[in-house]
Amino acid sequence: MSDNKNVRRLISIVEEFRKLDPEMQAQTILLFLLVVARPGITMKELAQNTELSSASISRNIAALGETHRGGQPGHNLLRAYEDPLDRRTKRVELTAKGRAVCSSLITVLTGAVAAA
């Protein structure tokens, strides 16, 4: 019974991401969650943690940022910025919208709101 409840919560989390983008890929979700876990993580650390190419990291972070490839609007969940101590290093953090999505995911995960 408890396993079924947990599975419903996991499904609800996936549905939260699908509300943002029905075609959002697992690697994009993973990168968002890594930034949630480590605000200020570098692009290089994201690549090391996921074994994705730097091009994939950049593309996915752009999709989660303000502006996606080709000037398309992004999801505005993350913000990439230059490290003030090393301008060659890019760091990533949540935006206000990203924090709101994170809060919503935690609510679903903890079961504070009944899963559909």
MMTF fields as JSON, N, C-alpha, C and O atoms, coordinates in Angstrom:
{
  "mmtfVersion": "1.0.0",
  "mmtfProducer": "UNKNOWN",
  "numBonds": 463,
  "numAtoms": 464,
  "numGroups": 116,
  "numChains": 1,
  "numModels": 1,
  "chainsPerModel": [1],
  "groupsPerChain": [116],
  "chainIdList": ["A"],
  "bondAtomList": [4, 2, 8, 6, 12, 10, 16, 14, 20, 18, 24, 22, 28, 26, 32, 30, 36, 34, 40, 38, 44, 42, 48, 46, 52, 50, 56, 54, 60, 58, 64, 62, 68, 66, 72, 70, 76, 74, 80, 78, 84, 82, 88, 86, 92, 90, 96, 94, 100, 98, 104, 102, 108, 106, 112, 110, 116, 114, 120, 118, 124, 122, 128, 126, 132, 130, 136, 134, 140, 138, 144, 142, 148, 146, 152, 150, 156, 154, 160, 158, 164, 162, 168, 166, 172, 170, 176, 174, 180, 178, 184, 182, 188, 186, 192, 190, 196, 194, 200, 198, 204, 202, 208, 206, 212, 210, 216, 214, 220, 218, 224, 222, 228, 226, 232, 230, 236, 234, 240, 238, 244, 242, 248, 246, 252, 250, 256, 254, 260, 258, 264, 262, 268, 266, 272, 270, 276, 274, 280, 278, 284, 282, 288, 286, 292, 290, 296, 294, 300, 298, 304, 302, 308, 306, 312, 310, 316, 314, 320, 318, 324, 322, 328, 326, 332, 330, 336, 334, 340, 338, 344, 342, 348, 346, 352, 350, 356, 354, 360, 358, 364, 362, 368, 366, 372, 370, 376, 374, 380, 378, 384, 382, 388, 386, 392, 390, 396, 394, 400, 398, 404, 402, 408, 406, 412, 410, 416, 414, 420, 418, 424, 422, 428, 426, 432, 430, 436, 434, 440, 438, 444, 442, 448, 446, 452, 450, 456, 454, 460, 458],
  "bondOrderList": [1, 1, 1, 1, 1, 1, 1, 1, 1, 1, 1, 1, 1, 1, 1, 1, 1, 1, 1, 1, 1, 1, 1, 1, 1, 1, 1, 1, 1, 1, 1, 1, 1, 1, 1, 1, 1, 1, 1, 1, 1, 1, 1, 1, 1, 1, 1, 1, 1, 1, 1, 1, 1, 1, 1, 1, 1, 1, 1, 1, 1, 1, 1, 1, 1, 1, 1, 1, 1, 1, 1, 1, 1, 1, 1, 1, 1, 1, 1, 1, 1, 1, 1, 1, 1, 1, 1, 1, 1, 1, 1, 1, 1, 1, 1, 1, 1, 1, 1, 1, 1, 1, 1, 1, 1, 1, 1, 1, 1, 1, 1, 1, 1, 1, 1],
  "groupList": [{"groupName": "MET", "atomNameList": ["N", "CA", "C", "O"], "elementList": ["N", "C", "C", "O"], "formalChargeList": [0, 0, 0, 0], "bondAtomList": [1, 0, 2, 1, 3, 2], "bondOrderList": [1, 1, 2], "singleLetterCode": "M", "chemCompType": "L-PEPTIDE LINKING"}, {"groupName": "SER", "atomNameList": ["N", "CA", "C", "O"], "elementList": ["N", "C", "C", "O"], "formalChargeList": [0, 0, 0, 0], "bondAtomList": [1, 0, 2, 1, 3, 2], "bondOrderList": [1, 1, 2], "singleLetterCode": "S", "chemCompType": "L-PEPTIDE LINKING"}, {"groupName": "ASP", "atomNameList": ["N", "CA", "C", "O"], "elementList": ["N", "C", "C", "O"], "formalChargeList": [0, 0, 0, 0], "bondAtomList": [1, 0, 2, 1, 3, 2], "bondOrderList": [1, 1, 2], "singleLetterCode": "D", "chemCompType": "L-PEPTIDE LINKING"}, {"groupName": "ASN", "atomNameList": ["N", "CA", "C", "O"], "elementList": ["N", "C", "C", "O"], "formalChargeList": [0, 0, 0, 0], "bondAtomList": [1, 0, 2, 1, 3, 2], "bondOrderList": [1, 1, 2], "singleLetterCode": "N", "chemCompType": "L-PEPTIDE LINKING"}, {"groupName": "LYS", "atomNameList": ["N", "CA", "C", "O"], "elementList": ["N", "C", "C", "O"], "formalChargeList": [0, 0, 0, 0], "bondAtomList": [1, 0, 2, 1, 3, 2], "bondOrderList": [1, 1, 2], "singleLetterCode": "K", "chemCompType": "L-PEPTIDE LINKING"}, {"groupName": "VAL", "atomNameList": ["N", "CA", "C", "O"], "elementList": ["N", "C", "C", "O"], "formalChargeList": [0, 0, 0, 0], "bondAtomList": [1, 0, 2, 1, 3, 2], "bondOrderList": [1, 1, 2], "singleLetterCode": "V", "chemCompType": "L-PEPTIDE LINKING"}, {"groupName": "ARG", "atomNameList": ["N", "CA", "C", "O"], "elementList": ["N", "C", "C", "O"], "formalChargeList": [0, 0, 0, 0], "bondAtomList": [1, 0, 2, 1, 3, 2], "bondOrderList": [1, 1, 2], "singleLetterCode": "R", "chemCompType": "L-PEPTIDE LINKING"}, {"groupName": "LEU", "atomNameList": ["N", "CA", "C", "O"], "elementList": ["N", "C", "C", "O"], "formalChargeList": [0, 0, 0, 0], "bondAtomList": [1, 0, 2, 1, 3, 2], "bondOrderList": [1, 1, 2], "singleLetterCode": "L", "chemCompType": "L-PEPTIDE LINKING"}, {"groupName": "ILE", "atomNameList": ["N", "CA", "C", "O"], "elementList": ["N", "C", "C", "O"], "formalChargeList": [0, 0, 0, 0], "bondAtomList": [1, 0, 2, 1, 3, 2], "bondOrderList": [1, 1, 2], "singleLetterCode": "I", "chemCompType": "L-PEPTIDE LINKING"}, {"groupName": "GLU", "atomNameList": ["N", "CA", "C", "O"], "elementList": ["N", "C", "C", "O"], "formalChargeList": [0, 0, 0, 0], "bondAtomList": [1, 0, 2, 1, 3, 2], "bondOrderList": [1, 1, 2], "singleLetterCode": "E", "chemCompType": "L-PEPTIDE LINKING"}, {"groupName": "PHE", "atomNameList": ["N", "CA", "C", "O"], "elementList": ["N", "C", "C", "O"], "formalChargeList": [0, 0, 0, 0], "bondAtomList": [1, 0, 2, 1, 3, 2], "bondOrderList": [1, 1, 2], "singleLetterCode": "F", "chemCompType": "L-PEPTIDE LINKING"}, {"groupName": "PRO", "atomNameList": ["N", "CA", "C", "O"], "elementList": ["N", "C", "C", "O"], "formalChargeList": [0, 0, 0, 0], "bondAtomList": [1, 0, 2, 1, 3, 2], "bondOrderList": [1, 1, 2], "singleLetterCode": "P", "chemCompType": "L-PEPTIDE LINKING"}, {"groupName": "GLN", "atomNameList": ["N", "CA", "C", "O"], "elementList": ["N", "C", "C", "O"], "formalChargeList": [0, 0, 0, 0], "bondAtomList": [1, 0, 2, 1, 3, 2], "bondOrderList": [1, 1, 2], "singleLetterCode": "Q", "chemCompType": "L-PEPTIDE LINKING"}, {"groupName": "ALA", "atomNameList": ["N", "CA", "C", "O"], "elementList": ["N", "C", "C", "O"], "formalChargeList": [0, 0, 0, 0], "bondAtomList": [1, 0, 2, 1, 3, 2], "bondOrderList": [1, 1, 2], "singleLetterCode": "A", "chemCompType": "L-PEPTIDE LINKING"}, {"groupName": "THR", "atomNameList": ["N", "CA", "C", "O"], "elementList": ["N", "C", "C", "O"], "formalChargeList": [0, 0, 0, 0], "bondAtomList": [1, 0, 2, 1, 3, 2], "bondOrderList": [1, 1, 2], "singleLetterCode": "T", "chemCompType": "L-PEPTIDE LINKING"}, {"groupName": "GLY", "atomNameList": ["N", "CA", "C", "O"], "elementList": ["N", "C", "C", "O"], "formalChargeList": [0, 0, 0, 0], "bondAtomList": [1, 0, 2, 1, 3, 2], "bondOrderList": [1, 1, 2], "singleLetterCode": "G", "chemCompType": "PEPTIDE LINKING"}, {"groupName": "HIS", "atomNameList": ["N", "CA", "C", "O"], "elementList": ["N", "C", "C", "O"], "formalChargeList": [0, 0, 0, 0], "bondAtomList": [1, 0, 2, 1, 3, 2], "bondOrderList": [1, 1, 2], "singleLetterCode": "H", "chemCompType": "L-PEPTIDE LINKING"}, {"groupName": "TYR", "atomNameList": ["N", "CA", "C", "O"], "elementList": ["N", "C", "C", "O"], "formalChargeList": [0, 0, 0, 0], "bondAtomList": [1, 0, 2, 1, 3, 2], "bondOrderList": [1, 1, 2], "singleLetterCode": "Y", "chemCompType": "L-PEPTIDE LINKING"}, {"groupName": "CYS", "atomNameList": ["N", "CA", "C", "O"], "elementList": ["N", "C", "C", "O"], "formalChargeList": [0, 0, 0, 0], "bondAtomList": [1, 0, 2, 1, 3, 2], "bondOrderList": [1, 1, 2], "singleLetterCode": "C", "chemCompType": "L-PEPTIDE LINKING"}],
  "groupTypeList": [0, 1, 2, 3, 4, 3, 5, 6, 6, 7, 8, 1, 8, 5, 9, 9, 10, 6, 4, 7, 2, 11, 9, 0, 12, 13, 12, 14, 8, 7, 7, 10, 7, 7, 5, 5, 13, 6, 11, 15, 8, 14, 0, 4, 9, 7, 13, 12, 3, 14, 9, 7, 1, 1, 13, 1, 8, 1, 6, 3, 8, 13, 13, 7, 15, 9, 14, 16, 6, 15, 15, 12, 11, 15, 16, 3, 7, 7, 6, 13, 17, 9, 2, 11, 7, 2, 6, 6, 14, 4, 6, 5, 9, 7, 14, 13, 4, 15, 6, 13, 5, 18, 1, 1, 7, 8, 14, 5, 7, 14, 15, 13, 5, 13, 13, 13],
  "groupIdList": [1, 2, 3, 4, 5, 6, 7, 8, 9, 10, 11, 12, 13, 14, 15, 16, 17, 18, 19, 20, 21, 22, 23, 24, 25, 26, 27, 28, 29, 30, 31, 32, 33, 34, 35, 36, 37, 38, 39, 40, 41, 42, 43, 44, 45, 46, 47, 48, 49, 50, 51, 52, 53, 54, 55, 56, 57, 58, 59, 60, 61, 62, 63, 64, 65, 66, 67, 68, 69, 70, 71, 72, 73, 74, 75, 76, 77, 78, 79, 80, 81, 82, 83, 84, 85, 86, 87, 88, 89, 90, 91, 92, 93, 94, 95, 96, 97, 98, 99, 100, 101, 102, 103, 104, 105, 106, 107, 108, 109, 110, 111, 112, 113, 114, 115, 116],
  "secStructList": [7, 2, 2, 2, 2, 2, 2, 2, 2, 2, 2, 2, 2, 2, 2, 2, 2, 2, 2, 2, 7, 6, 6, 7, 7, 2, 2, 2, 2, 2, 2, 2, 2, 2, 2, 2, 2, 1, 6, 6, 3, 3, 2, 2, 2, 2, 2, 2, 2, 2, 7, 7, 7, 2, 2, 2, 2, 2, 2, 2, 2, 2, 2, 2, 1, 1, 5, 7, 4, 4, 4, 7, 5, 7, 7, 7, 7, 3, 3, 3, 3, 3, 3, 6, 6, 3, 3, 3, 3, 3, 3, 3, 3, 3, 7, 2, 2, 2, 2, 2, 2, 2, 2, 2, 2, 2, 2, 2, 2, 2, 6, 1, 1, 7, 7, 7],
  "xCoordList": [0.827, 0.0, 0.876, 0.655, 1.86, 2.764, 3.556, 3.782, 3.983, 4.717, 3.853, 4.33, 2.579, 1.657, 1.519, 1.466, 1.462, 1.363, 2.613, 2.518, 3.776, 5.032, 5.122, 5.601, 4.666, 4.675, 3.753, 4.093, 2.597, 1.678, 2.338, 2.148, 3.103, 3.813, 4.864, 5.007, 5.598, 6.594, 5.932, 6.442, 4.805, 4.06, 3.622, 3.691, 3.178, 2.756, 3.914, 3.719, 5.112, 6.291, 6.572, 6.834, 6.519, 6.712, 5.648, 5.947, 4.416, 3.33, 3.573, 3.194, 4.201, 4.533, 5.479, 5.313, 6.469, 7.383, 6.662, 6.94, 5.748, 4.989, 4.093, 3.801, 3.655, 2.871, 3.725, 3.225, 4.996, 5.92, 6.215, 6.261, 6.413, 6.761, 6.457, 7.161, 5.42, 5.046, 6.156, 6.117, 7.15, 8.234, 9.564, 10.617, 9.52, 10.764, 11.452, 10.826, 12.748, 13.507, 14.038, 14.189, 14.314, 14.805, 16.105, 16.294, 17.005, 18.273, 18.04, 18.794, 17.027, 16.701, 16.187, 16.563, 15.328, 14.804, 15.952, 16.02, 16.852, 18.0, 18.84, 19.23, 19.119, 19.919, 19.213, 19.85, 17.908, 17.151, 17.303, 17.572, 17.132, 17.211, 18.618, 18.768, 19.643, 21.014, 21.251, 21.951, 20.674, 20.808, 20.022, 20.461, 18.866, 18.103, 18.968, 19.026, 19.634, 20.449, 21.701, 22.161, 22.253, 23.507, 23.44, 24.034, 22.731, 22.656, 24.061, 24.911, 24.291, 25.606, 26.55, 27.723, 26.062, 26.883, 27.41, 26.735, 28.607, 29.181, 28.715, 28.295, 28.804, 28.466, 29.394, 28.965, 30.653, 31.62, 31.214, 31.289, 30.786, 30.345, 29.09, 28.937, 28.196, 27.009, 27.426, 26.875, 28.398, 28.893, 29.533, 29.323, 30.31, 30.962, 29.936, 30.094, 28.89, 27.876, 26.965, 26.425, 26.792, 25.84, 26.494, 25.85, 27.773, 28.497, 27.887, 28.059, 27.169, 26.669, 27.753, 28.611, 27.713, 28.685, 28.404, 27.296, 29.422, 29.228, 28.18, 27.456, 28.094, 27.073, 25.668, 24.756, 25.498, 24.194, 23.837, 22.688, 24.83, 24.598, 24.139, 23.13, 24.868, 24.528, 23.136, 22.362, 22.819, 21.511, 20.383, 19.374, 20.554, 19.514, 19.373, 18.258, 20.488, 20.429, 19.762, 19.002, 20.036, 19.37, 17.861, 17.074, 17.457, 16.022, 15.364, 14.208, 16.101, 15.574, 15.756, 15.244, 16.485, 16.738, 15.708, 14.602, 16.102, 15.178, 14.98, 13.864, 16.082, 16.01, 16.651, 17.806, 15.873, 16.324, 17.037, 17.205, 17.451, 18.115, 17.252, 16.023, 17.904, 17.196, 16.303, 15.404, 16.548, 15.753, 14.389, 13.609, 14.096, 12.816, 12.775, 13.811, 11.597, 11.525, 11.824, 11.349, 12.611, 12.9, 11.879, 10.874, 12.14, 11.209, 11.438, 10.607, 12.55, 12.89, 12.935, 12.502, 13.463, 13.605, 15.006, 15.194, 15.993, 17.393, 18.024, 17.56, 19.103, 19.891, 21.356, 21.875, 22.019, 23.463, 24.164, 23.726, 25.251, 25.968, 27.458, 27.874, 28.256, 29.708, 30.059, 29.5, 30.99, 31.512, 32.277, 33.171, 31.945, 32.633, 34.135, 34.892, 34.569, 35.994, 36.754, 37.981, 36.032, 36.661, 35.678, 34.77, 35.86, 34.904, 34.796, 33.847, 35.744, 35.668, 34.668, 34.234, 34.307, 33.42, 31.985, 31.71, 31.076, 29.644, 29.008, 29.236, 28.218, 27.465, 25.982, 25.553, 25.2, 23.764, 22.997, 23.362, 21.926, 21.067, 19.602, 19.296, 18.707, 17.274, 16.821, 17.354, 15.839, 15.148, 13.987, 13.775, 13.249, 12.067, 11.072, 10.487, 10.883, 9.975, 10.519, 9.755, 11.831, 12.45, 12.25, 11.995, 12.364, 12.121, 10.664, 10.375, 9.741, 8.315, 8.037, 7.281, 8.648, 8.478, 9.066, 8.461, 10.234, 10.867, 9.955, 9.784, 9.383, 8.472, 7.263, 6.82, 6.742, 5.609, 5.99, 5.209, 7.19, 7.658, 7.81, 7.457, 8.329, 8.504, 7.15, 6.988, 6.178, 4.825, 4.256, 3.668, 4.434, 3.962, 4.708, 4.098, 6.021, 6.848, 6.506, 6.483, 6.245, 5.95, 4.498, 4.105, 3.708, 2.313, 1.419, 0.312, 1.888, 1.077, -0.183, -1.185, -0.137, -1.306, -1.598, -0.683, -2.831, -3.211, -2.886, -3.173, -2.287, -1.969, -3.25, -4.185, -3.276, -4.473, -4.629, -5.582],
  "yCoordList": [-1.183, 0.0, 1.253, 2.167, 1.293, 2.432, 2.617, 3.748, 1.504, 1.593, 2.249, 3.079, 1.87, 2.442, 3.952, 4.718, 4.366, 5.786, 6.535, 7.637, 5.935, 6.552, 6.642, 7.639, 5.611, 5.626, 6.733, 7.434, 6.892, 7.973, 9.337, 10.24, 9.484, 10.751, 10.985, 12.1, 9.932, 10.067, 10.454, 11.301, 9.832, 10.172, 11.633, 12.344, 12.072, 13.47, 14.431, 15.512, 14.048, 14.888, 14.992, 16.081, 13.868, 13.892, 14.777, 15.535, 14.681, 15.501, 16.992, 17.814, 17.349, 18.759, 19.277, 20.396, 18.47, 18.877, 18.91, 19.776, 17.981, 17.952, 19.174, 19.6, 19.744, 20.986, 22.119, 22.981, 22.104, 23.122, 22.906, 23.852, 21.643, 21.291, 19.81, 18.962, 19.486, 18.08, 17.221, 15.995, 17.873, 17.128, 17.263, 16.949, 17.726, 17.895, 16.542, 15.555, 16.521, 15.277, 15.02, 15.938, 13.762, 13.349, 14.07, 14.444, 14.271, 14.937, 16.39, 16.925, 17.03, 18.406, 18.445, 19.318, 17.495, 17.384, 17.117, 17.721, 16.213, 15.888, 17.134, 17.367, 17.923, 19.131, 20.109, 20.708, 20.274, 21.148, 20.66, 21.456, 19.365, 18.811, 18.929, 19.135, 18.801, 18.985, 20.423, 20.657, 21.378, 22.781, 23.024, 23.789, 22.381, 22.473, 21.965, 22.583, 20.838, 20.214, 21.026, 21.042, 21.704, 22.451, 23.809, 23.995, 24.758, 26.095, 26.666, 26.581, 27.245, 27.792, 26.77, 27.071, 25.569, 24.532, 25.063, 25.841, 24.645, 25.113, 24.223, 23.082, 24.786, 24.014, 22.799, 21.714, 22.987, 21.889, 20.777, 19.597, 21.146, 20.143, 19.417, 18.218, 20.134, 19.482, 18.432, 17.332, 18.779, 17.831, 16.619, 15.487, 16.849, 15.74, 14.833, 13.612, 15.422, 14.644, 13.847, 12.816, 14.314, 13.667, 12.92, 12.103, 13.193, 12.642, 13.09, 12.431, 14.225, 14.829, 15.74, 16.22, 15.976, 16.882, 18.316, 18.646, 19.153, 20.558, 21.209, 22.104, 20.766, 21.297, 20.926, 21.752, 19.687, 19.26, 20.032, 20.428, 20.24, 21.007, 22.414, 22.895, 23.07, 24.439, 24.514, 25.417, 23.575, 23.557, 23.384, 24.087, 22.451, 22.192, 23.341, 23.69, 23.925, 25.065, 26.248, 26.986, 26.433, 27.501, 27.256, 28.191, 26.003, 25.674, 25.968, 26.387, 25.748, 26.012, 27.473, 27.904, 28.226, 29.632, 30.545, 30.127, 31.799, 32.802, 32.66, 32.787, 32.392, 32.307, 31.016, 30.722, 30.25, 28.976, 29.242, 30.393, 28.173, 28.296, 29.081, 29.029, 29.796, 30.518, 31.634, 32.09, 32.076, 33.159, 32.75, 33.597, 31.447, 30.96, 31.211, 31.143, 31.501, 31.683, 30.378, 29.311, 30.477, 29.312, 29.205, 29.917, 28.32, 28.099, 29.061, 29.145, 29.785, 30.761, 30.142, 30.756, 28.924, 28.243, 28.41, 28.378, 28.59, 28.697, 29.949, 30.497, 30.387, 31.51, 31.107, 30.717, 31.207, 30.962, 32.317, 33.292, 32.364, 33.625, 33.355, 32.255, 34.384, 34.272, 34.264, 35.024, 33.395, 33.382, 34.693, 35.005, 35.462, 36.745, 36.603, 37.547, 35.436, 35.229, 34.646, 34.723, 34.061, 33.466, 33.584, 32.764, 34.589, 34.88, 33.771, 33.754, 32.846, 31.716, 30.668, 29.824, 30.723, 29.727, 30.236, 31.361, 29.386, 29.707, 28.905, 27.702, 29.573, 28.936, 29.014, 29.841, 28.143, 28.084, 28.099, 27.42, 28.886, 28.958, 29.021, 29.255, 28.809, 28.887, 30.339, 31.22, 30.572, 31.862, 31.778, 30.738, 32.861, 32.844, 31.786, 31.066, 31.693, 30.677, 29.278, 28.365, 29.106, 27.813, 27.408, 26.24, 28.378, 28.092, 27.709, 26.837, 28.36, 28.031, 26.614, 25.869, 26.246, 24.881, 23.876, 22.836, 24.175, 23.296, 23.112, 21.993, 24.181, 24.12, 23.243, 22.46, 23.38, 22.562, 21.083, 20.223, 20.793, 19.401, 18.808, 17.651, 19.588, 19.109, 18.848, 17.879, 19.711, 19.505, 18.181, 17.419, 17.913, 16.643, 15.475, 14.471, 15.602, 14.521, 14.18, 13.009, 15.19, 14.955, 14.573, 14.226, 14.643, 14.223, 15.245, 14.92, 16.498, 17.544, 17.821, 18.281, 17.542, 17.673, 16.29, 15.595, 15.89, 14.557, 14.435, 15.343, 13.311, 13.051, 12.763, 12.163, 13.204, 12.993, 11.542, 11.179],
  "zCoordList": [0.0, 0.0, 0.0, -0.794, 0.884, 0.981, -0.312, -0.744, -0.936, -2.196, -3.265, -4.038, -3.302, -4.276, -4.061, -5.024, -2.819, -2.478, -2.944, -3.485, -2.732, -3.162, -4.68, -5.219, -5.36, -6.826, -7.336, -8.289, -6.71, -7.11, -6.921, -7.736, -5.858, -5.63, -6.714, -7.215, -7.074, -8.14, -9.462, -10.195, -9.755, -10.972, -10.92, -11.923, -9.762, -9.605, -9.841, -10.398, -9.424, -9.66, -11.155, -11.664, -11.856, -13.308, -13.955, -14.877, -13.476, -14.022, -13.793, -14.628, -12.672, -12.426, -13.508, -13.994, -13.885, -14.951, -16.296, -17.126, -16.515, -17.778, -17.923, -19.041, -16.799, -16.862, -17.436, -18.158, -17.109, -17.623, -19.098, -19.884, -19.46, -20.837, -21.031, -20.483, -21.803, -21.992, -22.597, -22.504, -23.22, -23.863, -23.123, -23.678, -21.877, -21.117, -20.938, -20.552, -21.227, -21.162, -19.757, -18.951, -19.487, -18.168, -17.807, -16.65, -18.775, -18.462, -18.055, -17.242, -18.595, -18.218, -16.784, -16.002, -16.45, -15.083, -14.117, -13.047, -14.493, -13.645, -13.36, -12.216, -14.378, -14.177, -13.245, -12.38, -13.413, -12.51, -11.072, -10.172, -10.851, -9.497, -8.909, -7.705, -9.743, -9.255, -8.801, -7.816, -9.511, -9.101, -7.813, -6.954, -7.675, -6.42, -5.264, -4.201, -5.485, -4.436, -4.117, -2.976, -5.132, -4.946, -5.623, -6.685, -5.036, -5.64, -5.843, -4.957, -7.017, -7.326, -7.937, -8.155, -8.218, -8.854, -10.186, -10.861, -10.557, -11.822, -12.973, -12.78, -14.165, -15.367, -15.468, -15.862, -15.112, -15.159, -14.188, -14.531, -12.985, -12.004, -12.486, -12.25, -13.155, -13.719, -14.747, -14.778, -15.585, -16.588, -15.919, -16.355, -14.865, -14.159, -13.476, -13.474, -12.899, -12.185, -13.103, -12.702, -14.329, -15.235, -16.382, -17.04, -16.628, -17.773, -19.103, -20.128, -19.073, -20.305, -20.867, -20.127, -22.17, -22.785, -22.343, -21.919, -22.451, -22.084, -22.989, -22.552, -24.242, -25.153, -24.667, -24.712, -24.204, -23.67, -22.407, -22.213, -21.554, -20.325, -20.695, -20.179, -21.579, -21.983, -22.594, -22.275, -23.465, -24.129, -23.117, -23.181, -22.186, -21.187, -20.191, -19.801, -19.781, -18.86, -19.558, -18.931, -20.846, -21.603, -21.652, -21.5, -21.863, -21.898, -20.556, -20.504, -19.477, -18.138, -17.728, -16.694, -18.543, -18.25, -18.894, -19.238, -19.044, -19.584, -21.091, -21.595, -21.809, -23.268, -23.744, -23.435, -24.504, -25.052, -26.381, -26.786, -27.048, -28.347, -29.331, -29.279, -30.213, -31.263, -30.749, -31.455, -29.517, -28.967, -28.442, -28.006, -28.482, -27.945, -26.444, -25.782, -25.894, -24.44, -23.706, -24.095, -22.648, -21.817, -20.694, -20.686, -19.756, -18.641, -17.479, -16.574, -17.495, -16.462, -15.056, -14.082, -14.973, -13.684, -13.107, -11.891, -13.996, -13.583, -14.171, -15.171, -13.517, -14.019, -13.977, -12.931, -15.132, -15.203, -15.121, -15.731, -14.361, -14.177, -14.031, -13.668, -14.32, -14.161, -12.684, -11.894, -12.324, -10.961, -10.758, -11.545, -9.723, -9.535, -9.272, -9.496, -8.801, -8.522, -9.707, -9.756, -10.665, -11.845, -13.003, -13.139, -13.824, -14.892, -15.926, -16.71, -15.945, -16.878, -16.411, -17.194, -15.144, -14.546, -14.533, -14.113, -15.001, -14.958, -13.841, -13.716, -13.039, -11.961, -12.282, -13.087, -11.644, -11.926, -10.615, -9.655, -10.592, -9.411, -9.842, -11.011, -8.881, -9.138, -9.243, -8.568, -10.094, -10.125, -9.128, -8.503, -8.985, -8.111, -8.593, -7.783, -9.904, -10.452, -10.18, -9.868, -10.295, -10.001, -8.553, -8.262, -7.633, -6.211, -5.975, -5.155, -6.692, -6.556, -7.057, -6.434, -8.181, -8.709, -7.728, -7.468, -7.187, -6.199, -4.991, -4.508, -4.512, -3.369, -3.682, -2.842, -4.881, -5.323, -5.366, -4.958, -5.862, -5.929, -4.533, -4.305, -3.612, -2.238, -1.592, -0.85, -1.872, -1.352, -1.856, -1.088, -3.148, -3.715, -3.084, -2.718, -2.956, -2.423, -0.98, -0.602, -0.186, 1.229, 1.468, 2.582, 0.402, 0.534, 1.184, 1.616, 1.263, 1.889, 1.079, 1.626, -0.226, -1.085, -1.636, -2.079, -1.616, -2.102, -3.579, -4.358, -3.968, -5.368, -6.13, -5.601, -7.389, -8.208, -8.577, -9.266]
}
